[in-house]
Amino acid sequence: MTLYQDWDKIETSRALTEAELWAQDIRPEDHSFYRKKGKRVVDIMLAVLLIAILAVPMLIVAAVLLATQGRPLIYSGARMKSPDQPFRQYKFRTMLRVDEDSGATGAHKHWRITPLGSFLRRSRLDELPQLFNILVGDMSFVGPRPPLPEYVERFPSLYSTILRSRPGVTGLATLIYHRHEDRIMAKCKTAEETERAYYARCLPTKLRIELVYRRAATPFLDLWIMWKTFVAVIPGFDRPRRKRRGL
């Protein structure tokens, strides 16, 4: 599997049923030290270090947001860290407020993204407040993206497997699929189109990748994901490499 694989080929194949996806995870629970204790220790130490280093940049971002967008500075969204445990995920606010908001972000929401919010999203600076989610134990640095409650309600048995791993700020599915998902969502002009495309095209593939991570998670894979995520936000390094001719 390469970082920028052609996911169109996967999405044209027959979608697996929930039972078939569930059956892929038949291995007993992994009780390795890293999964059981080590990863949490690393998360706490790294979160404390980064909060200390990034405290001033976060205050600057907050001040600029206050001056340009006003309050609230933080977006607090309902997410799930286990099939029966919700939590509030924190991000810097990047969109104009509306009375009601739900579901995935498609083109029908793009008008709400502010100019500063667009920059924060591209650079992933909007996710810095999630360091506090990590510190209190709601999230990890690497893991499946925390799902909306409606997704867990729709696929409970799948998420009961996937959410055995603590949700992450970044993860395997985020890393290798986000570009393709953005292209799909950019074509959705209404909330109905966005929901239909996300459930039919994006979510099945992302769930496959999350199950791959669930089975293959190691310290080395987590380090690779974190490194690739960091590199991906550097201008000029965030584009897929072109295939060599003749190969």
Sequence and secondary structure as in RCSB ss.txt:
>XXXX:A:sequence
MTLYQDWDKIETSRALTEAELWAQDIRPEDHSFYRKKGKRVVDIMLAVLLIAILAVPMLIVAAVLLATQGRPLIY
SGARMKSPDQPFRQYKFRTMLRVDEDSGATGAHKHWRITPLGSFLRRSRLDELPQLFNILVGDMSFVGPRPPLPE
YVERFPSLYSTILRSRPGVTGLATLIYHRHEDRIMAKCKTAEETERAYYARCLPTKLRIELVYRRAATPFLDLWI
MWKTFVAVIPGFDRPRRKRRGL
>XXXX:A:secstr
  TT  THHHHTS    HHHHHHT  S     HIIIIIHHHHHHHHHHHHHHHHHHHHHHHHHHHHHHT S  EE
EEEEEEETTEEEEEEEE  B   S   S   GGGGGGB HHHHHHHHHTGGGTTHHHHHHHTS EEESS    HH
HHHHSHHHHHHHTTS  EEE HHHHHHHHHHHHHHHT  SHHHHHHHIIIIIHHHHHHHHHHHHHH  HHHHHHH
HHHHHHHTSTTSSS     TT 
